[in-house]
Each structure stands twice: as structure tokens, then as C-alpha cells.
């Protein structure tokens, strides 16, 4: 028992470990962001991006666990009391967070999908760390991940619903890939037809430098035609891939 209460780590060890673990985390985040803005590995790029995303999803709680263990063994008695109090105070949030890691491990859950829960049904408009937001008519409903695990849910995994559309955008190969994505993203910010609650997602098509896949949400169905005409004026003609 006395051996368990002896300190095994110092504050320096904790800060060094935190620096190393979070450094790796942000390097992977930056690599994923860089790969989404350009073509580096051709047809293997999207599987690599998906692999990094899945790894980060699990890496984050593992990092928190490692740092918690080190914090505990700096001063097991005092820090054990602190951790016990924090766990009791934030138990529901911790449960929501861990439940979210389980739910988000599947690629089926994503923005733009229609979800049905015991509390109601709607379209997933935003995904957070302890819950997600469902667009139900004119209201926005927050649903905790733990409620989804205990109460269950169902997804419409076929075509996207509501005002979400996938566009194939033709671009000029002479420009730099980063410039093309940045320019189009800036233009979308000022486009009058887009739903402001959803940030457009732009990625290059696998192995292509002349084609961008754009996922957007329009405020009303009839606005899609106006958006395509506006993009034609920008010099970025687009066709509808799927709804």
C-alpha cells in the first residue's frame, strides 16, 4: 500500500509527456488538413485521410488517460482525491465523451445524415465532443451521445437529405491546388444561397487536380440552380453529383 502512495512521476515528466503527445496530435491534424487541400497520394489519399481521422478519434482519449495516470502518480493521495472529485462532478460529461468516441468510430454518422432518436428525428447539422445537433424543422436540438447509446438511434445512410448537395467542380490545372481551394472557399462565404449553419466541405477528387468535390447546403431547394449559375460566372462550372 505504501508503494502505491509513493510518487513515480514529477511535474516535469507530466509537462514533457503532454508536449510530446499533443505535439504528435497537432502534427497529424495539420497533415490531414494539408492532404484535404491538395492531391499528394492519388487514389490512396482518401483512405489515408480516413485512417488518420479514425486514429485521432482514439488517440485523443488515450492521451487524456496517459496524462491522468501521470498526474495521479505525482502525488497519489492528494491527486487521487482531486481526480475522484472531478470524476464525480463531471461523470455525465465523461460518459457523453466516451460514448461519442464509440458512436463516431463508424463513418456512417456524419453531418447531413438524417437520424431518428427516441426524442425525435432530424438532420445532423453539427457534431461535437459530448453530443450532436439535430435540425428538426425550424429548431436545433442538442442530443447527448450517452442518450444515443442507451436509447438507440437509426440513420438514413442512403442519399443525403434536405438542402445538402455534392457538386463536381471543374477547375484550372494551371493554378496551385491550395489557391484553388482557398479561392473557392472564400467565394462560398459570400454566396447568398448557402445555408450559413453548414460550412462547405471542399476536397480534390481522388487522383485529380482538375476536379474538386464540394459538399454544400442551400437554404432552399430552388437556390441550387442559382448557385450553379453563380459558380459558372466565377469560372468554376459545377455539376450535381448526388443529393
C-alpha positions as a printed Julia matrix, in Angstrom:
243×3 Matrix{Float64}:
   0.0    0.0     0.0
   2.85   2.37    0.84
   4.48   1.65   -2.51
   1.26   2.66   -4.29
   1.24   6.01   -2.5
   4.81   6.83   -3.47
   5.3    9.43   -6.27
   6.54   7.9    -9.52
   6.45  11.0   -11.75
   7.25  14.7   -11.46
   5.58  17.79  -12.91
   8.41  17.93  -15.44
   7.54  14.4   -16.62
   3.89  15.41  -16.99
   4.62  18.55  -19.0
   7.14  16.72  -21.2
   4.66  13.91  -21.91
   1.89  16.41  -22.62
   4.14  18.32  -25.01
   5.09  15.13  -26.85
   1.57  13.67  -27.09
  -0.19  16.88  -28.1
   2.66  17.69  -30.48
   2.02  14.41  -32.32
  -1.71  15.14  -32.26
  -1.4   18.55  -33.9
   1.12  17.28  -36.45
  -1.44  14.67  -37.56
  -4.2   17.31  -37.64
  -2.05  19.54  -39.86
  -1.13  16.6   -42.12
  -4.81  15.71  -42.53
  -5.68  19.33  -43.29
  -2.86  19.55  -45.83
  -3.98  16.35  -47.54
  -7.55  17.62  -47.78
  -6.36  20.75  -49.58
  -4.25  19.06  -52.25
  -3.51  15.84  -54.1
  -0.46  14.05  -52.68
  -1.09  10.29  -52.85
  -3.56   9.92  -55.7
  -6.24   7.28  -55.19
  -4.69   6.3   -51.84
  -5.21   9.77  -50.39
  -8.8    9.42  -49.15
  -8.16   6.08  -47.36
  -5.11   7.68  -45.69
  -7.19  10.69  -44.59
  -9.88   8.37  -43.22
  -7.24   6.35  -41.39
  -5.75   9.47  -39.78
  -9.23  10.64  -38.72
 -10.0    7.28  -37.09
  -6.62   7.24  -35.35
  -7.13  10.76  -33.98
 -10.55   9.77  -32.71
  -8.94   7.1   -30.49
  -5.67   8.93  -29.86
  -7.36  11.82  -28.02
  -8.89   9.77  -25.13
  -5.74   7.65  -24.87
  -3.7   10.86  -24.48
  -6.05  12.1   -21.76
  -5.8    8.73  -19.97
  -1.97   8.72  -20.05
  -1.79  12.28  -18.7
  -4.34  11.46  -15.98
  -2.3    8.47  -14.82
   0.88  10.56  -14.67
  -0.95  13.31  -12.79
  -2.2   10.75  -10.27
   1.26   9.3    -9.58
   2.86  12.7    -8.98
   1.07  12.75   -5.62
  -1.22   9.7    -5.41
  -3.01  10.69   -2.2
  -3.83  14.35   -2.97
  -4.24  13.93   -6.72
  -6.35  10.83   -6.17
  -8.8   12.9    -4.15
  -8.81  15.64   -6.81
  -9.44  13.14   -9.62
 -12.2   11.42   -7.64
 -13.98  14.75   -7.07
 -13.58  15.76  -10.73
 -14.88  12.36  -11.88
 -17.96  12.61   -9.67
 -18.64  16.21  -10.7
 -18.2   15.58  -14.41
 -19.37  11.97  -14.63
 -22.17  12.7   -17.11
 -19.88  14.68  -19.39
 -17.18  12.0   -19.25
 -19.78   9.37  -20.14
 -21.01  11.52  -23.04
 -17.44  11.97  -24.3
 -16.6    8.26  -24.22
 -19.95   7.35  -25.78
 -19.17   9.82  -28.55
 -15.88   8.07  -29.31
 -17.82   4.83  -29.78
 -20.51   6.36  -31.98
 -18.14   8.42  -34.15
 -15.91   5.4   -34.77
 -18.32   4.47  -37.55
 -18.19   6.55  -40.72
 -22.0    6.32  -41.03
 -22.53   9.17  -38.55
 -21.84  12.5   -40.23
 -23.24  15.92  -40.93
 -26.11  15.86  -43.39
 -27.38  12.42  -42.35
 -30.91  12.0   -41.05
 -31.06  10.49  -37.57
 -34.07   9.18  -35.63
 -33.89   9.01  -31.83
 -36.47   8.39  -29.07
 -36.54  12.17  -28.53
 -37.3   12.92  -32.18
 -35.79  12.9   -35.65
 -33.9   15.39  -37.76
 -30.79  16.08  -39.78
 -27.34  16.15  -38.16
 -26.15  19.72  -38.57
 -23.13  19.74  -36.25
 -21.05  17.16  -34.37
 -19.41  17.97  -31.02
 -17.36  16.14  -28.4
 -20.2   15.41  -25.97
 -23.18  15.45  -28.33
 -24.55  16.44  -31.7
 -27.12  18.9   -33.03
 -30.2   17.76  -34.92
 -32.01  20.16  -37.22
 -35.69  19.46  -36.65
 -37.78  21.83  -38.74
 -37.11  25.36  -37.52
 -35.42  24.3   -34.27
 -32.0   22.94  -33.35
 -31.98  20.07  -30.83
 -28.89  19.01  -28.85
 -28.63  15.26  -28.17
 -26.05  13.79  -25.77
 -24.09  10.79  -27.03
 -24.91   8.76  -23.9
 -28.62   9.08  -24.71
 -27.94   7.75  -28.2
 -26.1    4.73  -26.76
 -28.74   3.91  -24.14
 -31.83   4.85  -26.16
 -30.61   3.76  -29.58
 -30.87   5.56  -32.91
 -31.31   4.87  -36.59
 -29.71   6.52  -39.61
 -30.71   7.13  -43.19
 -27.47   6.15  -44.92
 -28.63   6.44  -48.5
 -28.94   9.74  -50.29
 -28.4   12.9   -48.31
 -31.46  14.84  -47.31
 -32.67  18.38  -47.03
 -30.59  21.01  -48.78
 -27.3   19.09  -48.88
 -25.69  18.52  -52.28
 -22.48  17.04  -53.63
 -21.05  19.04  -56.54
 -18.34  18.19  -59.05
 -16.43  21.41  -59.72
 -14.12  21.8   -62.71
 -11.01  23.9   -62.04
  -7.98  25.2   -63.89
  -4.92  22.94  -63.51
  -2.54  25.87  -64.0
  -3.3   27.29  -60.54
  -1.83  25.9   -57.33
  -4.15  23.39  -55.6
  -4.14  25.36  -52.32
  -5.05  28.58  -54.17
  -8.0   26.93  -55.91
  -9.49  25.56  -52.67
  -8.89  28.79  -50.76
 -10.37  30.96  -53.51
 -13.49  28.81  -53.86
 -13.91  28.63  -50.08
 -13.75  32.44  -49.85
 -16.34  32.82  -52.62
 -18.7   30.43  -50.83
 -18.52  32.61  -47.73
 -20.22  35.44  -49.64
 -22.59  33.31  -51.72
 -26.18  34.38  -50.93
 -27.79  30.97  -51.47
 -25.9   28.83  -48.94
 -27.09  27.75  -45.51
 -24.77  29.51  -43.02
 -25.16  26.77  -40.4
 -23.12  24.39  -42.56
 -19.54  25.07  -43.69
 -18.93  23.86  -47.27
 -16.56  20.9   -47.5
 -14.01  21.06  -50.33
 -11.65  18.25  -51.34
  -9.91  17.26  -54.56
 -11.26  14.19  -56.32
  -9.06  11.13  -55.94
  -6.01  11.42  -58.2
  -7.39  14.55  -59.9
  -6.06  18.11  -59.88
  -8.72  19.48  -62.23
 -11.77  18.48  -60.18
 -12.99  19.47  -56.71
 -15.71  17.68  -54.77
 -17.78  20.3   -52.96
 -20.44  19.43  -50.39
 -22.75  22.36  -49.75
 -26.12  23.12  -48.18
 -28.55  25.56  -49.79
 -31.25  27.39  -47.86
 -33.99  26.32  -50.27
 -34.13  23.68  -52.99
 -34.69  26.24  -55.78
 -31.47  28.02  -54.8
 -29.36  25.19  -56.21
 -29.84  26.34  -59.81
 -28.92  29.93  -58.88
 -25.8   28.68  -57.1
 -24.67  26.67  -60.15
 -25.18  29.72  -62.39
 -23.18  31.87  -59.98
 -20.32  29.35  -59.95
 -20.36  29.4   -63.77
 -19.82  33.16  -63.59
 -16.88  32.6   -61.22
 -15.21  30.38  -63.81
 -15.79  27.26  -61.72
 -18.53  25.33  -63.57
 -20.12  22.6   -61.48
 -22.47  19.67  -62.0
 -24.62  17.88  -59.45
 -23.11  14.57  -58.35
 -25.82  13.46  -55.96
 -28.2   14.85  -53.44
